[in-house]
């Protein structure tokens, strides 16, 4: 059963041997500075938000995934299609049992960002941020973002609902904005 208030610890437990785990602290929405505030403090899909901010489509790179029945989890990067620059890291846990077969298949296939799959199938559109994070990049995460380890960036935790039922838990960490 998915939770309505995921935490960094909760989602990283899905991939316990992750050397990329950053240091992070919970902050209020008011403490998220621009341009991160504009990128994180909203109820839209991050796929759309980062595409608008960077001016082009993003592709997903699945770093790791696991499945146990209808529970599916994955670690991903979103990268700009033009140039391949990584702009977001994500951890998600999804209840595939609430997804029609075409949505389930597209998610597990791992070729399309989750937000794009859900938008294209007009599914799971209520997004509720559950918290915001000030993040210090680990060495592994810094490599993905081409930034120095320890660099500050921001992220959010959230839940995507189908009706009143949590269907997706998500951690989204943005690349440091240059």
Secondary structure, DSSP 8 states (H G I E B T S, - for coil): ---SS--HHHHHGGGTT-TT--EEEEE-GGG--TTHHHHHSSSS-HHHHHHHHHTS-EEEEEEEEEEETTEEEEEEEEEETTT--EEEEEEEEEEGGGS-HHHHHHHHHTSS-HHHHHHHTT---EEEEEEEEEEE--HHHHHHHT--TT-EEEEEEEEEEETTEEEEEEEEEE----
